[in-house]
Amino acid sequence: MFKWMCRGGLPAWEVVGLPDISIKEAKERIKAAIKNTGLKLESRRIVVNLSPANTKKEGSLYDIPMAIGILMSNEKIKHINLSDTVLLGELSLDGRINKINRCISYCT
């Protein structure tokens, strides 16, 4: 689970909640994907909180949920309830979502 916040202030982007290096690199992948879809993000302070905070997170599985959350927070897409939703796929730099293998194992 994650929460996000976008607000005014000095532009910055932080991911908290024990992310590994691949998740910290996600901000560059997400920025490129959003830019290449034609959407523009204003310069804001973005904080993404991955929970639970005491569990290490790794891999690119968080890219799509973080991108969707940031777009909703910036009012670029409609706010929807995602509390019972799993978003799986690989976010490409051009903004497309590519399929992944073994997605059933992520849903259990």
N, C-alpha and C positions, 0 to 999 in steps of 0.2 A: 504494500500500500504506500501511496505517496501523497503529499500535499504540495501545493505550489503557491507562490505569492509573487506578484509583479506590482511594483509601486514606483513612484517617482524617486528621484535621488540620483546619485552618481551611478552611471551604468556599470553593472557588475552581474556576474552569473555565478552562483554558488550551488553546489549539490552537497547536502549534508546527510548523515545517517550511515556511516561506514561504507562509502562507495569505493570500489577498486579503481584502478587507472582507466579501465575501459569505459566505466561510467563517467568518470571525470572528462574523458575525451568526447563523450556523447554531446556535449554542448556544441562542439565544432560540427559534428555530423548533423545535429538538429538545425543549427543556424543555416548551414548550406542547403539542407532539404527544404526548409521554409522559404528561403530566398529563391530557390529554383522553382518553386510552385507559383511565384509571382506575388506572394504575400509579403508584407513588410512589417517588421517588428520595430516599434519605437525603442529608443535607447532608454532602458529602465533597469532597475535593480530586480533581478530574478533570483529567488531562492526556492530550490526544490528539496523537500524533506522526504527522505526514504525511511519508512519505518517497517519493522521495529528498529530502533536506533542501535541496539546491541547485536544485530546480526549483520555480518559482512555481505554486501551485495556485489555481484560480478556479472559481466557479460553485457551484451547489447540488447537484452530483452526489455530494458527500461526506456529505450529511445522513443518508441512510439507513444507510450503513455505520457512521457515527459513532454513530447512535442504537442500532443493533444491538449494537455493541461495548460501549457504555456499559451497556445493559441486561444483557448477558452478564456484564460485570464486576461489576455490582451484584447478580448472581444473581436477576434478575427473569425471565430466560428461560434455557433450557438452553444450556450451552456446546456449540457445534458447530464442526466444522472448516470454515472458510470460505476456506481457502488457494487453492482453485481455483474460487471463486465470484465472479460479478459481480452486484452489487445495483444495479439501475437503476430509477429512478422519481423522482417528486417527492413529498416528504414534506409533507403538508398539516398545518395547525395543529391539526386535529381528530384527527390520528393515522393517517389513511388514506394509502395510497400511490397516487398518481395516475399514469397512464401518461404516457410522454414520446414525442416523435417522434424519428425517426432513431436509434433505439437500436442498430441494427446497426453503425453507424459507431463506436460506443463499444467494441464487442467486438473490433475488429481490432487 
